[in-house]
Amino acid sequence: MATSVKLPAFSMDSRIVIIGSGISGISAAHRLTTSGFKHVRILESTGRSGGRVKTGRFGDKVVEIGANWIHGPSEENPVFRLARHYGLLDPEALTPENQAIDLGGSPIWLPNIFSSSGRRLTPEEFDPAREMFEKLLKESSEFESSGGEPKASVGDFLRSEVQKQAAEEWKDVDANTRSLRLCMISNMLKMECCINGTHSMDEVGLGAYGLYKTLPGLDCTFQRGYEGLIENLISELPSGLVTYNRPVRCVHWNNTEKREKPVMVECDDGERIAADHVIVTVPLGYLKKHHSALFCPPLPLHKLHSIQRLGFGTNNKIFVEFESPWWDEDCEAIVFVWDDEDEIVDQVPDIQRSWVKKLFGFTVLKPTERYGHALCGWIAGHESEYMETLSEQEVTHSITQLVRRFTGNPTVTPKRILRSQWFHDPWTCGSYSFPGKLCSAQDLENMMEPLPTKGSQTQSLQVLFAGEATHPYFYSTVHGAVLTGWREADRLISHYSSISPSVPKSNL
């Protein structure tokens, strides 16, 4: 499973501190310890490992508060390979057929579609809008390779192209149908906000949108929860390697004093840890907010500018359970189309009064035997952040009114709800990263660049960076986080290996 490298004896004494016990930090520690490093330590600010991989309980059911799927469960995906190794997947996910399906990252759900007037819409009514939107979304991802993008953001591009193409392709369609189709596109924009983890597609850079790469395989879930993966990896680490409830106040690097080690990690409780190398795996949201206090000396300007240009938004879930289903038995998703959104919008004008309009719909938790009659609602952006501040009772009321309005059934009542609150989690400050406007591949390169930067006369590889936001094309994913943890561990392994005769490596 691990990299097999014979390192020079002195490297075993190198002290490596990893900040953050999310899956990226755990993956780095796993790689380093199995390669022979004796002094590896993870400092975790909270009382648990996993970070944004977080499994919770919903009544007597297991649900994912954080990461939900293995995106692209196939041989190229390290999360799939690890989950298979630990026996965490359903047999269906392991079939060659499942691994071969390639949807290009777009979920294909069999939906029930409702409008805000209480009318049930047919898939045939929805198809023209969906086809136009998917075609334009594909076009949006092609500017990265060709350049010369006509608009600054994906949102601007989609809006202008939809208006143009709707005028041409739907000119013979009656005004009400055309208006409804544009409202459907607003719904799809909101779904894209959730997929990208952004407040609005107006914040996603058009030129960089195509940097993201997908893997083949039909997205799958963990039968007993994503945290099972974390537990298996942690169980293979040396006992006591993770120190919990130990936030880091500052990483003092580029030591010019006469200290033996080039880096000193200062914890909130006053503990000071001398290290040869520090791997920082904190989420980009935390880095955006706290970088000035976290590093002394400050980060180089080019790295700081990349942190600012990359986006980091919020995508929350609202789990809702009902006594009985009001959706079809074969339904996989429920879509809500507002009749007053033909301006192609993905944000609401009055967040406090109408935040719930940002929720594009629900996915149906399956199988029913495991979850009962439960749905997972998806909501992104500032509306999602506002939702976090409300009481559970207020959220339940809004969801109840929403479902009753769209189904036209005044008696539908949720049994219980549970929502995630990633924006107000002080250690994440949101959900995951996306390429913002003016962002480029160089920014992702800058994110992963170790300190001191090349050309410095001082000891290299003092501070290394891992986490989903540092992967050049799998950002926002768990597999991206794993690969970056391995990448930085391998960087240190290669550094010490280069001091002795070259040695072979075997990958997972």
N, C-alpha and C positions, 0 to 999 in steps of 0.2 A: 504493500500500500504506500510506502513512503520512499523518499529519495534515499538511495543507499550510497553513502559517500564516506570514505575514510579520510578524516580530517587530521591535520597535524596536531600533536598533543597539546601545544600551547593554546590552540583555539578553544579547547574545551573550557578554559578558564575565562573566556570572554563573557562579560556580563551583559545580557540582553533583557531590556525591559519592554514589554508590550503594553500599550495603553488601550484598554478596551477588551472585554471578553465577549464580543460578538463573534459571529462565525469567521470573520476575517482574522481577528486576533487569535482565536483558537486554532485556525488552520495554520497560521504562521508558527505557533508554539508547537503544534503537532509535528510539523516538518522539521523544525530545529531540534527538538528533543530526540526524534528518531534518527537524526543525523549525528547525534553524539554530543550536542551542546549540553553542558551540565548546569549552567547558571542562567536559566530562562525564567522570567517571572511575568505574570500578567497582573496589572492593576486594574480592577473593575470598580467603577464609581457606585454601582448599585449592589443589591444583595443577590443578584442572579446572573447567570451567563446566558448568552443568546442574543442580546441587543434587540434588533428589530425582528428576529425570529422569536415569536412569543405565542405560546399555546395557552388558551384559557378554558374555563368551564362556563357553559351556558346551560343552567339547570344541571342535568346529569349528562350533558353532551360535551364533547371536546371540540372547540372551534379555534381558528387561527386569528389572534388579535393582530398579528403582524403578517410576515410573509405567508402567502397562501398556497402558491403552486410551485412545482418544479417546472420552470418555463423551458420547453424543448427537452424533454427527457429522452436523451439519446447518448450514444457513446462519447460524443464530444463534451457532454455536460458532466463536470466533476460531482455535482450534487446528486445527479442520477446514479453515477457509479458508486458513490459512497452509500446512498440509500439502499442500493441493491446489495452491496457488500454487507450491510448491517441487517438486511432482511426486513426493511421498513415499508416496502411497497406491495400493493395489491398485485396478484399475478397478471392482471390485464395490462398494467403499466409496463410489464417486463417483456411483452410480446414484440417480436420484430415488426409486426404491422403497426403497433402503437408508436414505435420509435421512428418509423418511416414516414408517418403523416407530417406534411409540412404546410402549415397554414400561414407562414410568413409573419407570425406573431399576432395575428388578428383572431380573437376568439370567435368561433362559430357556434352560436347558441340558438336553440329552437325557442323563439320567444312568444309570450303573450303580450300584445301591444294594446295599451289603453290611451285614450285621449282625455284631456281635462274636462271635456263635456260629458264624460261618463260613457263614451262609446267605445266598444271593442273594435279595434282595427284589424284588418287581415294582413298577413304577410305580403300578399300581392299589392296591397296599397302602399306598403312600406318599401318594397323592393326598388322602385325607381330612384328614390332618395338614397337608399343604401348603396346601390350600384354607383351612382354619381359620386357619393362621398368617398367610397373605397378607391375609386379610380383616381380621384384628386389627392387622396392621402398617399397613394403610391407615387404620384408625381412629386409630392412634397419631399419625398425622401431621395429624389434623384438629383437635386441641385448640389449635394455634397460632392458628388463625383464630377459633375459638369461645370459647376461654378455659375456665376452670373445670375444669381437668384433675383427675381423681380420684386420681391417684398422682403421686409426685415424678419417677419415672423410667419409661422405656419398658419396662425389664425387669420392674418391679413390676406395671405395667399388664398386660403380656402374660401374666405368670404367673397373676395373679388371674383374668383373663378366660378363659384356656385351661382352668383348673380348673373354672370355672363352666360354660362352654359344653360341655366334655367330659362333665360330669355329666349335662347335658341331652341333647345331640345323640348321644352315644355310649352312652346308658344300656342299649341292647339289645345292645351289642357285648360279646363275652366278655372276661374280665379280661386275658388275655394280649395280645389284639389292642389293647385300650385302652392297656395299658402300653407296647406297642411304639410306638403312635402318639405317646405323650407323649415317648418316647425320641427319636423323629424330630424332634419340636419342639425338643428340646435341641440336636440337630444344627443346625437352622435358626437357633437363637439364636446358636450359635458362628459360623455364616456371617455373620450380621448384625454380629457383633463385628468381623469382618474388613472388611466393607463400611464400617462406621462408624469403624474405627480405634480401637476402645476395648477395654479389658480385659473389661468386662461391660456388657450393656445396662442394668444397674442404675445405670451412671454417666452414661447419656444422658438429658438432661432431656426429660420428656414434653411440657411446654409449648412447648419450642423445637424439637422434633424435626421439625415441619412447615415450618421455615424453609427447609430445603434444597429447591432446585428442580432438576428434571431437564429435559433437552432431548430432542427427538425424534431418531431415528436409531439404527441398530443398531451398538452399540459396535464399533469396529474397531481394528486394531493397525497399526504401521509395519512394512512388509516388511523393511526393513534396520535397524530400531532407532529408538527415540524420539529418540536423541541426534542423528539426522540433522536434526531440526528446530532443535536448539540450534546445530549447526554452520552451518546456512544463515543463521540470524539473526546469529551472531557474525561471519560473513564479510562482512556488510554494515555492520558497525561500523567506525569509523576504527581503523587499526592501532594497537596498544598501549593501547587504551582500558581493557582489563582488566589489573589487576595481580594476579598469582596469589601464593599463599602469603603473604598479607598480612592476618592477622587484626586486627580492630579491638579495642582495649582499652576505649576510652571515647569517647562522643560528648559533648563539652562544648558545651551549647547555652545560649541566653539570655545571651549574653556581656554582662557589665556592665563589663568592662574597656574600655580605649580601643583595642581591636583593630578593624581595618577590617571584618572579616567576623564575622557573628554566631555562627558555629559553628566549632568546631575538632575535627577527628577525630584522635584519638591512636591510633596503631597499636602492636601488641605490640613491634615492633622499634624503637620510639622515634620514628618519623616522625610529624610533626604536620602536618596538612593543613587549611588555612583554607578554609572554604566558606560560600557564601550559603545553600545548601540541602543537606540530607542525606536520601536516601530509604533507609529501613531495610527490608530485605526478608528478614531472618533468619527461620527457622521459629519457630513459636509455642513448640515444645519448648525451643529455645535461649533464647528470650525469658523463658520461665517460670523457667529456671535461672539466667540471668545478668543480668536486667534491672537489678538494684541496682548492679552494677559497670559496666554498659554506658552508663548515662545519668547525667550530672551537669549540673544538679541532677536528682534522681530524677524518675521519671514521676509525673504527677498521680495522686492516689488513685483517682479513678473509672476511669482507664485501667488502673491496676494491678489493681483488683478485677475488671475484665473479663478481663484476662489470666489471672487465677486461676480465674474461673468457667468460661471456655472449656476444653474438654477437649482433650488431645493424647495419643494413644496409639500403640501399635506394631502394625503388621500386616506380618509377614514372609512371604517365599516360600521354599519348599524345592523346588528342581528335582531331579527324579529321572529317570534314564534307564535303560531296560531293554533287554536283547538282543531280546526279542520282547514283543508286547503281551499282557496278561492281561485286557484289557477289550475290549468289542465294537468293531467297526470304526466304527460310527456314533456311538459314545459321545463325549460332550463334557465330561462331568464324572463323577467317582467320589465317592460319598457314603458315609461311615462312620457307622453308627448303633450306639451302645453300648447293650447290653441292660439296663444297670444305671442308666440316667439318666432314669427316668420322673418324677423330682422336678422336671423342667424346669430344668436347670442349664446355665450357659454358662461355668463355671470349674471347675477341678479342686481337690479338697481337699488333695492332696499334690503340689505342683508338681515337686519333684525326682524323685519316683518315677513320676509319671504325666503329665508335661507333654504327651506326644504325644496324649493324649485330647482336647486342645483343637483339634487339627488336624481341621477338619470334613470335609476331603476334598481331592481334586485336580481341577484342570481339565486337559484333554488338550491338549497343544500341537499345533496344526494349522496348515498341512497336514503330513502325515507325511513327505512328500518333503523338506520344509525342516528338520523337527525330529527325524526318526527316531521312536523309541518313547519319548517323553519326556512327563512330567507335571509340573505345577506345584502343589505343596501350599500351603495357606494356613493361617496360624496367627497369632492376635492375642493381645494382652494380656501379663500377667506370665509366662505359660507360654512365650510367644514370646520374651520378653526373657531368660528362663532358657535357652532353646534356644541363644541366641547365645553363651552362655558355654561350651557343650560343644564338644568336638573334632568334626571332621568324621566321624571314625570312630564316635564315640558317636551322633551324629545318624543316620548310616547304619544302625547297628545297630537303633536304635529304629524307624526307618521300615521296615526289613526285617521285624522282628517284627510290626509293625502290619499290613503287607500280607499276610503269611503267615497271620496269625490271621483276618483278615476274608475272605480268599479261600479259606481252607482248603487252600491249596497250599503245602506246606513247602519247595518248591524255588525259589520266586520270589526272585530276588536282584538288587538294583540294580547297575547297571554303574558309575554315578558319581552324585554329588550335588553341588549348589551351593546355598548358602543366603544370604539377605540378612541384614544385621545392623544395622538402622536405629537401634535403641535405643542401642547402644554407639558409634554414630557421634557424636563430640563436637560436631559442628556442626549436627546435626538433633535428637538426643535423642528419636527416635521417627519416626512416619510422617506423620500429618496430623491435622487438627483436627476436633472435633465439638462440638456444643452440650452442655455439662455440665448437671447439675441446677442449678436456679435461674437458668439462663442465659436471656437474652431478646434480641430484636432490637436493643435498646439497647446491649448488650455489643458486638455486631458494629459498630455505629455508633461506639462508643468506640474500637474497635481501629483504625479508619481515620482517626480525628481527628488532624489535624496539630498540632504544637506550635510556638509557644505556643498555648494554647487561645483561643477567641474572647473578645474583651473585653480581651485583654492590650494594653498600650501599646507593647510592643516589636515589632520587625520580625516579621511573620507568616511562616508556611511555612518555619520553620527546619528542623524535623524532620518528614518525612512517612513514612507507613507503608504498605507493600504486601506482597503474599504471600497465599497461599490463605486463611489464617486471617483476613484482613481483608475478604473478600468477604461481603456480607450474605446471599447465598443459593447461591453456587457454591463455598463453602468446601470444602476437601479435594480440589479438582480442579485439573488443569493449566490448564483454560480460566479458572477463577477466578483463578489466579495471573497469567495473561497480562492479563486485564482490569484487575486491580488495578495492575499495572505501568503500563499505559496511563492508568489513572485518575489516578495521581499525576503522571505526566508532563503530562497534560492540565491538571491543577490548576496546575502551574507555567506552562505555556503560556498558560492563561487569565489568570493573574496578571499576566504581562508584556504580554499582548495588551490587557488592560483599560487599560493606561497609554497606548495609542495607539488610533486609530480601529478599530472592530470589523472583524474579518476573517473570511472564510468558512472553514469546516473541511470536509475531505472524509474520511470514515472508510474503514477498510479494506474 
